[in-house]
Amino acid sequence: MKTLPTILLVDDDEDHVLVARRAIERAGLPAEVRLAKAGEEALRLLGLHPDVSEALPSVVLVLLDIGLPGLSGWEVLKRIRASERTRRTPVVMVSSSNRPEDVRRSYELGANSYLVKRGDRRRPGDYLAEAARYWVVLNEMSRGPSRQGTRLAPEAGGPGAALRRRHVDEGSVQD
């Protein structure tokens, strides 16, 4: 039996977690969604905590909230990017903040994308399912023989960085 790729959803907001899980399920993505409600828990599941020797298999995407209890999402992102094991795993920051400085900081720390939480009553969470679909299904790097470790993390000066900085500097918070 083939193991499904894993999306790690890191968020302590129960309502948002429910919306995200339902939207991803409704989209029919070929992935398992695992939840971490705090930064330390996310690091354990990713195998980046000192007292953990095993990580979740085949994490292909991390959906990471900024405002978490304990370690912030930014601190978790720093540790993800600092580890050889996870530095190429796509990380999408998901926050209720649309402040340009929060967007800028997320990209500077190596986020692949930044989404602002939305409250669409007709199709709740569809924006998350679309982002997850891109990284799990559409992104060509995710189709390689080894899903883990084949993605390209953005470098501060890498492709697209100037464009992202320009959008942030002009006050746009969309990627």
C-alpha positions as a Markdown table, in Angstrom:
| # | Residue | x | y | z |
|---|---|---|---|---|
| 1 | Met | 0.0 | 0.0 | 0.0 |
| 2 | Lys | 1.4 | 3.4 | -1.0 |
| 3 | Thr | 1.7 | 6.0 | 1.7 |
| 4 | Leu | 0.0 | 9.3 | 1.1 |
| 5 | Pro | 2.1 | 12.4 | 1.2 |
| 6 | Thr | 1.5 | 14.5 | 4.4 |
| 7 | Ile | 0.4 | 18.1 | 4.8 |
| 8 | Leu | 1.3 | 19.4 | 8.2 |
| 9 | Leu | -1.2 | 22.0 | 9.4 |
| 10 | Val | 0.2 | 24.1 | 12.2 |
| 11 | Asp | -2.5 | 26.2 | 13.9 |
| 12 | Asp | -4.0 | 26.5 | 17.3 |
| 13 | Asp | -7.3 | 28.0 | 16.1 |
| 14 | Glu | -9.9 | 25.1 | 16.2 |
| 15 | Asp | -12.3 | 26.9 | 13.8 |
| 16 | His | -9.6 | 27.5 | 11.2 |
| 17 | Val | -8.3 | 23.9 | 11.5 |
| 18 | Leu | -11.8 | 22.5 | 10.9 |
| 19 | Val | -12.3 | 24.8 | 7.9 |
| 20 | Ala | -8.8 | 23.9 | 6.5 |
| 21 | Arg | -9.3 | 20.1 | 6.9 |
| 22 | Arg | -12.8 | 20.2 | 5.4 |
| 23 | Ala | -11.6 | 22.3 | 2.4 |
| 24 | Ile | -8.6 | 20.0 | 1.7 |
| 25 | Glu | -10.9 | 16.9 | 2.0 |
| 26 | Arg | -13.5 | 18.5 | -0.3 |
| 27 | Ala | -10.8 | 19.2 | -2.9 |
| 28 | Gly | -10.0 | 15.5 | -3.0 |
| 29 | Leu | -6.2 | 16.0 | -2.6 |
| 30 | Pro | -4.2 | 12.8 | -2.4 |
| 31 | Ala | -2.7 | 13.7 | 1.0 |
| 32 | Glu | -3.1 | 13.1 | 4.7 |
| 33 | Val | -3.5 | 16.2 | 6.9 |
| 34 | Arg | -1.8 | 16.1 | 10.2 |
| 35 | Leu | -2.2 | 18.7 | 12.9 |
| 36 | Ala | 0.2 | 20.4 | 15.3 |
| 37 | Lys | -1.3 | 23.0 | 17.6 |
| 38 | Ala | 2.0 | 24.6 | 18.8 |
| 39 | Gly | 5.4 | 25.3 | 17.4 |
| 40 | Glu | 7.2 | 22.7 | 19.6 |
| 41 | Glu | 4.7 | 20.0 | 18.5 |
| 42 | Ala | 5.4 | 20.9 | 14.8 |
| 43 | Leu | 9.1 | 20.5 | 15.4 |
| 44 | Arg | 8.5 | 17.1 | 16.9 |
| 45 | Leu | 6.4 | 15.9 | 14.0 |
| 46 | Leu | 9.1 | 17.2 | 11.6 |
| 47 | Gly | 11.8 | 15.4 | 13.5 |
| 48 | Leu | 13.5 | 18.7 | 14.5 |
| 49 | His | 13.1 | 18.4 | 18.2 |
| 50 | Pro | 16.0 | 17.0 | 20.3 |
| 51 | Asp | 13.9 | 14.4 | 22.0 |
| 52 | Val | 12.5 | 12.9 | 18.8 |
| 53 | Ser | 14.3 | 10.4 | 16.6 |
| 54 | Glu | 11.6 | 9.8 | 14.0 |
| 55 | Ala | 9.5 | 12.3 | 11.9 |
| 56 | Leu | 6.3 | 12.0 | 9.9 |
| 57 | Pro | 7.0 | 10.3 | 6.6 |
| 58 | Ser | 6.8 | 12.3 | 3.4 |
| 59 | Val | 5.8 | 15.8 | 4.6 |
| 60 | Val | 5.3 | 17.6 | 1.3 |
| 61 | Leu | 3.8 | 20.8 | 2.7 |
| 62 | Val | 3.7 | 22.8 | 5.9 |
| 63 | Leu | 0.8 | 25.3 | 6.4 |
| 64 | Leu | 2.1 | 27.4 | 9.2 |
| 65 | Asp | 0.3 | 30.0 | 11.3 |
| 66 | Ile | 2.4 | 32.9 | 12.7 |
| 67 | Gly | 0.7 | 33.3 | 16.0 |
| 68 | Leu | 1.2 | 30.0 | 17.9 |
| 69 | Pro | 1.5 | 29.3 | 21.6 |
| 70 | Gly | 5.2 | 29.0 | 22.7 |
| 71 | Leu | 7.4 | 29.2 | 19.6 |
| 72 | Ser | 6.1 | 31.6 | 16.9 |
| 73 | Gly | 5.5 | 30.4 | 13.4 |
| 74 | Trp | 8.5 | 32.5 | 12.4 |
| 75 | Glu | 10.7 | 30.6 | 14.8 |
| 76 | Val | 9.4 | 27.3 | 13.5 |
| 77 | Leu | 10.1 | 28.5 | 9.9 |
| 78 | Lys | 13.7 | 29.4 | 10.9 |
| 79 | Arg | 14.3 | 25.9 | 12.3 |
| 80 | Ile | 12.7 | 24.3 | 9.2 |
| 81 | Arg | 15.1 | 26.2 | 6.9 |
| 82 | Ala | 18.1 | 25.6 | 9.2 |
| 83 | Ser | 17.8 | 21.8 | 9.0 |
| 84 | Glu | 19.1 | 19.8 | 6.0 |
| 85 | Arg | 16.2 | 17.4 | 6.5 |
| 86 | Thr | 13.5 | 20.0 | 6.0 |
| 87 | Arg | 15.0 | 23.1 | 4.3 |
| 88 | Arg | 13.4 | 22.3 | 0.9 |
| 89 | Thr | 10.0 | 21.4 | 2.2 |
| 90 | Pro | 7.5 | 24.1 | 1.1 |
| 91 | Val | 6.2 | 26.3 | 3.8 |
| 92 | Val | 3.1 | 28.4 | 3.3 |
| 93 | Met | 2.6 | 31.0 | 6.1 |
| 94 | Val | -1.1 | 31.4 | 7.0 |
| 95 | Ser | -2.1 | 34.3 | 9.1 |
| 96 | Ser | -4.9 | 36.7 | 9.9 |
| 97 | Ser | -2.3 | 39.5 | 9.5 |
| 98 | Asn | -2.0 | 41.4 | 6.2 |
| 99 | Arg | 0.6 | 43.7 | 7.5 |
| 100 | Pro | 3.4 | 44.2 | 4.9 |
| 101 | Glu | 6.1 | 43.8 | 7.5 |
| 102 | Asp | 4.7 | 40.3 | 8.5 |
| 103 | Val | 4.6 | 39.3 | 4.8 |
| 104 | Arg | 8.1 | 40.7 | 4.3 |
| 105 | Arg | 9.6 | 38.9 | 7.4 |
| 106 | Ser | 8.0 | 35.6 | 6.3 |
| 107 | Tyr | 9.6 | 35.7 | 2.9 |
| 108 | Glu | 12.9 | 36.9 | 4.4 |
| 109 | Leu | 12.9 | 33.8 | 6.6 |
| 110 | Gly | 12.3 | 31.5 | 3.7 |
| 111 | Ala | 8.5 | 31.1 | 3.3 |
| 112 | Asn | 7.4 | 29.8 | -0.1 |
| 113 | Ser | 4.1 | 31.7 | 0.1 |
| 114 | Tyr | 2.0 | 33.9 | 2.4 |
| 115 | Leu | -1.8 | 33.6 | 2.7 |
| 116 | Val | -4.1 | 35.8 | 4.7 |
| 117 | Lys | -6.9 | 33.9 | 6.5 |
| 118 | Arg | -10.3 | 34.6 | 4.9 |
| 119 | Gly | -13.9 | 34.1 | 5.9 |
| 120 | Asp | -15.7 | 33.1 | 2.7 |
| 121 | Arg | -19.0 | 31.6 | 3.7 |
| 122 | Arg | -19.8 | 30.1 | 0.3 |
| 123 | Arg | -16.5 | 28.1 | 0.0 |
| 124 | Pro | -14.7 | 28.3 | 3.3 |
| 125 | Gly | -11.1 | 27.4 | 3.1 |
| 126 | Asp | -10.9 | 27.1 | -0.7 |
| 127 | Tyr | -7.9 | 29.4 | -0.8 |
| 128 | Leu | -6.0 | 26.9 | 1.5 |
| 129 | Ala | -7.1 | 23.9 | -0.6 |
| 130 | Glu | -5.9 | 25.7 | -3.8 |
| 131 | Ala | -2.5 | 26.4 | -2.2 |
| 132 | Ala | -2.2 | 22.8 | -1.0 |
| 133 | Arg | -3.2 | 21.5 | -4.4 |
| 134 | Tyr | -0.4 | 23.5 | -6.0 |
| 135 | Trp | 2.3 | 22.1 | -3.8 |
| 136 | Val | 0.9 | 18.5 | -3.6 |
| 137 | Val | -0.4 | 18.0 | -7.1 |
| 138 | Leu | 0.7 | 20.7 | -9.6 |
| 139 | Asn | 4.2 | 21.6 | -8.6 |
| 140 | Glu | 6.5 | 19.5 | -10.8 |
| 141 | Met | 9.1 | 19.2 | -8.1 |
| 142 | Ser | 6.6 | 17.2 | -6.0 |
| 143 | Arg | 6.5 | 14.5 | -8.6 |
| 144 | Gly | 10.1 | 13.4 | -8.4 |
| 145 | Pro | 11.1 | 9.9 | -7.2 |
| 146 | Ser | 11.7 | 11.2 | -3.7 |
| 147 | Arg | 9.1 | 13.8 | -2.6 |
| 148 | Gln | 11.0 | 14.8 | 0.5 |
| 149 | Gly | 14.1 | 16.9 | -0.1 |
| 150 | Thr | 13.4 | 17.7 | -3.8 |
| 151 | Arg | 11.7 | 21.1 | -3.4 |
| 152 | Leu | 13.4 | 24.4 | -3.8 |
| 153 | Ala | 13.2 | 26.8 | -0.9 |
| 154 | Pro | 13.4 | 30.5 | -1.8 |
| 155 | Glu | 16.7 | 32.1 | -1.1 |
| 156 | Ala | 16.8 | 35.7 | 0.0 |
| 157 | Gly | 18.2 | 36.7 | -3.4 |
| 158 | Gly | 16.8 | 33.7 | -5.4 |
| 159 | Pro | 14.4 | 33.8 | -8.3 |
| 160 | Gly | 11.3 | 35.7 | -7.5 |
| 161 | Ala | 12.7 | 37.4 | -4.4 |
| 162 | Ala | 12.9 | 40.8 | -6.1 |
| 163 | Leu | 9.3 | 40.5 | -7.3 |
| 164 | Arg | 8.1 | 39.5 | -3.9 |
| 165 | Arg | 10.0 | 42.4 | -2.3 |
| 166 | Arg | 8.5 | 44.8 | -4.8 |
| 167 | His | 5.0 | 43.7 | -4.0 |
| 168 | Val | 5.6 | 44.0 | -0.3 |
| 169 | Asp | 7.3 | 47.4 | -0.7 |
| 170 | Glu | 4.4 | 48.7 | -2.8 |
| 171 | Gly | 2.0 | 47.7 | 0.0 |
| 172 | Ser | 0.6 | 44.6 | -1.8 |
| 173 | Val | 0.3 | 41.5 | 0.4 |
| 174 | Gln | -0.6 | 39.0 | -2.2 |
| 175 | Asp | 2.0 | 36.7 | -3.6 |
